[in-house]
Amino acid sequence: MASPTGLILASALSLTVQAAGMALADDTPRQASIALVDKPWAVSLDITGYRVLVDGIKPDSRRYFLATNDATAMHLSVTLEAVSGPATEQGCLAHLTRIARTTDLPLSLDLTQYEVHQIPILEYLLPRAGDPQRDELHLFACTSKDNVYTDIHLSKTGARTGDDSQLRDVLGSLTIVAATKPSSLDHFRAGSAPYLQGQLKQAIPHYEQAVALEQANPSLDKSLWRLLIHNLGMAYGRTGDFAHAKKTFDYGLSQDPANPFFFYDLARTYAGLNDREKAMQALHNAFLHSRRSQEGDLIPDPRQDVSFGRFMLDPAFRTLAESLMQPAI
């Protein structure tokens, strides 16, 4: 089993590269449904012929989708971003204006603004070193609903006159549809984004939902389920809710009773509760199961863990910590 730190780092990558297997392109009609986990609606686009590269959540909680059409050299990205107030048409226009002002483009470039099905569009053709085969046609579009802006970027390499119609066809397929019910993986992703930013209170509700869904219908693979339990328990502990942290790790051990990291997390939780005896017992169990495990991962050194700082001056705890770091218990 990978260490909690290693799993968290792996999760951070998986949040932005979540196209499991990277869906291969074909000519079968396909719609992409892109939604924020807490919204009942989704943005739907025709992606027939596209190969999905990325489908996940960025660390800043924005929903991100990226696909490419190798046959036509077209690329599509969609970003959904929730804001604090209502998303408006004026906000979309301001967004396109910012793109026009801040993008590092030649001053001579011809920028065109228009609408497709009432969606504001910014379009330009970017020449590449005098080689028409490398010219890039770009379309930026923006839509708003509730408190969410949807930013759509379409581009085509080697563009020719009239190629904008291919890009416009994708935008013309845009509809708002009912979102599918979020899975435990969806909630895991949604919780991990704020968790990685240190916004633990925002992470907890999504992690709680993921755990509840897993209890009703397990679907996460073992490593992600372990990381879910670890992250939820740690989020509780770091926000001072040690009772719920203990409940979380107890549940984890009820399903995975030889997991050394859950015992270690439980020891940290008992330290937060100022229960030295139970912290010592949980630490002993963590190292015992770690040495019995065939997975080869090492428990952190409790002497260097701030969670146990209050106990390190206690002779009995210090002696245990020293003994645990010896080659054998």
C-alpha positions in Angstrom: 0.0 0.0 0.0 1.4 3.4 -0.9 2.0 5.8 1.9 -0.6 8.5 2.6 1.7 11.2 1.2 2.4 9.2 -2.0 -1.3 8.6 -2.5 -2.2 12.2 -2.0 0.4 13.2 -4.6 -0.9 10.6 -7.0 -4.4 11.9 -6.4 -3.4 15.4 -7.2 -2.3 14.2 -10.6 -5.4 12.1 -11.1 -7.7 15.0 -10.5 -6.4 16.7 -13.7 -5.7 13.6 -15.7 -8.8 11.5 -15.1 -9.6 10.2 -18.6 -9.4 6.5 -17.5 -7.9 4.7 -20.4 -8.2 8.0 -22.5 -11.3 7.2 -24.6 -10.3 6.5 -28.1 -11.7 8.6 -31.0 -14.2 7.0 -33.4 -17.1 8.1 -35.6 -19.8 6.8 -33.2 -22.0 9.8 -32.2 -21.0 10.9 -28.7 -22.0 13.6 -26.3 -19.8 14.9 -23.5 -21.7 15.8 -20.4 -19.7 18.1 -18.2 -20.9 19.2 -14.8 -20.0 20.4 -11.4 -20.7 17.8 -8.7 -23.2 20.0 -6.8 -25.2 21.2 -9.8 -28.3 19.3 -11.2 -27.4 20.3 -14.8 -24.6 19.7 -17.2 -23.1 21.2 -20.3 -23.5 18.8 -23.2 -21.4 19.0 -26.4 -21.1 16.8 -29.5 -17.6 15.2 -29.4 -18.0 12.7 -32.2 -14.5 11.9 -33.5 -12.8 13.4 -30.5 -10.4 11.6 -28.2 -10.8 12.6 -24.5 -7.5 13.6 -22.9 -8.5 15.1 -19.6 -11.8 14.9 -17.7 -11.6 15.9 -14.0 -11.3 18.7 -11.5 -8.4 21.1 -11.1 -6.8 21.8 -7.7 -8.7 25.1 -7.6 -12.0 23.3 -8.0 -12.7 24.2 -11.6 -14.2 21.4 -13.7 -11.9 20.8 -16.7 -12.4 18.8 -19.9 -9.9 18.5 -22.8 -10.3 16.5 -26.1 -8.7 16.4 -29.5 -9.8 15.4 -32.9 -6.7 13.9 -34.6 -8.4 13.6 -38.0 -9.2 17.3 -38.2 -6.4 18.7 -36.0 -9.1 20.3 -33.8 -8.9 20.7 -30.0 -11.6 21.4 -27.5 -11.4 22.5 -23.8 -14.2 23.3 -21.5 -13.9 24.8 -18.0 -16.7 25.2 -15.5 -16.1 27.7 -12.7 -18.4 28.6 -9.9 -18.3 32.2 -8.6 -19.7 33.8 -5.5 -22.5 35.7 -7.2 -24.7 35.2 -10.2 -23.0 34.4 -13.5 -24.2 36.9 -16.2 -24.0 37.5 -19.9 -22.2 40.7 -19.1 -19.6 38.7 -17.2 -19.1 36.5 -20.2 -18.5 39.5 -22.4 -16.1 40.9 -19.9 -14.3 37.6 -19.9 -13.9 37.6 -23.7 -12.7 41.2 -23.5 -10.0 40.2 -21.0 -8.8 37.5 -23.4 -8.6 40.0 -26.2 -6.6 42.4 -24.0 -4.3 40.0 -22.1 -3.5 37.3 -24.7 0.0 37.8 -26.1 -1.1 38.4 -29.7 0.4 40.5 -32.5 -1.1 43.9 -32.7 -2.0 43.4 -36.3 -4.2 40.4 -35.6 -7.8 40.6 -36.6 -10.1 39.8 -33.7 -13.7 39.1 -34.5 -16.6 39.0 -32.0 -20.0 37.5 -32.9 -22.7 35.2 -31.5 -23.6 31.5 -32.2 -27.1 30.7 -30.8 -26.7 33.7 -28.4 -23.3 32.5 -27.2 -20.7 35.3 -27.5 -17.6 34.3 -29.5 -14.1 35.7 -29.9 -12.3 34.4 -33.0 -8.9 35.0 -34.5 -6.4 33.3 -36.8 -2.9 33.1 -35.4 -0.2 32.8 -38.2 2.8 30.6 -37.3 6.1 31.6 -38.9 4.8 32.0 -42.4 3.8 28.3 -42.6 0.0 28.0 -43.4 0.2 24.3 -42.3 0.8 25.6 -38.7 -1.6 28.5 -38.6 -4.1 28.2 -35.7 -7.7 29.3 -35.7 -9.0 30.0 -32.2 -12.6 30.4 -31.0 -13.3 31.4 -27.4 -16.9 31.1 -26.1 -18.6 31.8 -22.8 -21.9 30.8 -21.3 -23.5 31.5 -17.9 -26.0 29.7 -15.7 -26.8 30.1 -12.0 -23.4 31.0 -10.5 -21.3 29.1 -13.1 -19.4 30.3 -16.1 -18.6 27.8 -18.8 -15.5 28.7 -20.8 -15.1 26.9 -24.1 -11.9 27.1 -26.2 -11.8 25.5 -29.7 -8.8 25.6 -32.0 -7.7 24.1 -35.3 -4.2 23.7 -36.5 -3.5 24.3 -40.3 -6.7 26.2 -40.6 -8.0 27.5 -43.9 -10.8 29.8 -45.0 -14.1 28.4 -43.9 -12.7 26.1 -41.3 -14.4 28.1 -38.6 -17.7 26.4 -39.6 -16.3 23.1 -38.2 -15.6 24.8 -34.9 -18.9 26.6 -34.9 -20.7 23.2 -35.4 -19.3 22.1 -32.0 -20.6 25.2 -30.3 -23.9 24.8 -32.1 -24.3 21.4 -30.4 -24.1 22.9 -26.9 -27.1 22.2 -24.7 -27.9 22.2 -21.0 -29.1 18.8 -19.8 -29.9 17.1 -16.6 -26.7 15.9 -14.8 -26.3 12.3 -13.9 -26.2 11.5 -10.2 -22.7 12.1 -8.8 -20.7 8.9 -8.0 -18.4 8.4 -5.0 -15.5 9.1 -7.4 -17.1 12.4 -8.4 -17.4 13.4 -4.7 -13.9 12.1 -4.0 -12.6 14.4 -6.8 -14.7 17.3 -5.6 -13.4 16.9 -2.0 -9.8 16.5 -3.0 -9.6 19.8 -4.8 -10.2 21.9 -1.7 -8.3 19.4 0.4 -5.1 19.9 -1.6 -5.6 23.6 -1.1 -5.9 23.3 2.7 -9.6 24.2 2.6 -10.6 21.3 4.8 -14.0 22.4 5.8 -15.0 22.6 2.2 -13.6 19.1 1.5 -15.4 17.4 4.3 -19.0 17.4 2.9 -17.9 15.9 -0.4 -15.8 13.2 1.3 -18.7 12.4 3.6 -20.9 11.9 0.6 -18.3 9.7 -1.0 -18.0 7.5 2.1 -21.8 7.2 2.3 -22.1 6.2 -1.3 -19.3 3.6 -0.8 -21.0 2.2 2.2 -24.2 1.7 0.1 -22.5 0.6 -3.1 -18.7 0.2 -3.1 -17.1 1.2 -6.4 -13.8 2.8 -5.7 -10.6 0.8 -6.1 -8.8 -0.1 -2.9 -6.1 2.6 -3.1 -8.6 5.4 -3.7 -10.9 4.1 -0.9 -8.0 4.0 1.5 -7.1 7.6 0.5 -10.7 8.7 0.9 -10.8 7.4 4.5 -7.4 8.9 5.3 -8.2 12.3 3.9 -11.6 12.5 5.6 -10.2 11.5 8.9 -7.3 13.9 8.6 -9.7 16.7 7.5 -11.7 16.1 10.7 -8.6 16.0 12.9 -7.0 19.1 11.4 -10.3 21.1 12.0 -10.4 19.8 15.7 -13.2 17.3 15.2 -11.4 14.4 16.8 -14.6 12.5 17.6 -15.5 12.2 13.9 -11.9 11.5 13.0 -11.9 8.5 15.4 -15.2 7.3 14.0 -13.8 7.5 10.4 -10.6 5.6 11.2 -12.5 3.0 13.2 -14.7 2.5 10.2 -11.7 2.2 8.0 -10.2 -0.5 10.3 -13.5 -2.4 10.4 -13.2 -2.8 6.6 -9.4 -3.0 6.4 -8.3 -4.4 9.8 -4.6 -4.8 9.0 -4.1 -1.4 7.5 -1.1 0.1 9.3 -1.7 3.6 8.2 -5.2 3.7 9.6 -3.7 2.6 13.0 -1.1 5.4 12.7 -3.9 7.9 11.8 -5.8 6.7 14.8 -2.8 7.2 17.0 -2.6 10.8 15.8 -6.3 11.1 16.6 -5.9 9.8 20.2 -3.0 12.3 20.6 -5.4 15.0 19.7 -7.8 13.7 22.3 -4.9 13.6 24.8 -5.3 9.9 25.4 -1.7 8.7 25.7 -2.4 5.1 26.4 -4.6 4.6 23.4 -2.2 6.6 21.2 0.6 4.2 22.3 -1.4 1.1 21.6 -2.5 2.4 18.1 1.1 3.3 17.3 2.3 -0.2 18.4 -0.4 -1.8 16.1 0.6 0.5 13.2 4.2 -0.7 13.3 3.2 -4.3 14.0 1.0 -4.5 10.9 3.5 -2.5 8.8 6.2 -5.1 9.4 3.8 -8.0 8.7 2.6 -6.3 5.5 4.0 -7.5 2.1 3.4 -4.1 0.6 6.7 -2.7 1.8 5.7 0.9 2.9 7.2 2.5 6.0 5.3 4.2 8.8 6.4 7.8 9.5 8.8 8.4 12.4 6.5 9.4 15.3 9.4 11.2 16.9 9.3 13.7 14.0 5.5 14.0 14.0 4.1 17.2 15.5 0.9 15.3 16.3 2.8 13.5 19.1 4.7 16.6 20.3 2.8 16.8 23.6 3.8 13.2 24.5 7.5 13.2 23.5 8.6 14.5 26.9 6.8 11.6 28.5 9.4 8.8 29.3 7.0 5.9 28.5 5.9 7.4 25.1 9.5 8.3 24.2 10.7 4.8 25.0 8.0 3.3 22.8 8.7 5.7 19.9 12.4 4.8 20.1 11.7 1.1 20.2 9.3 1.3 17.2 12.1 2.8 15.0 14.4 -0.1 15.8 14.7 -2.9 13.2 12.2 -5.0 15.1 9.6 -4.4 17.8 
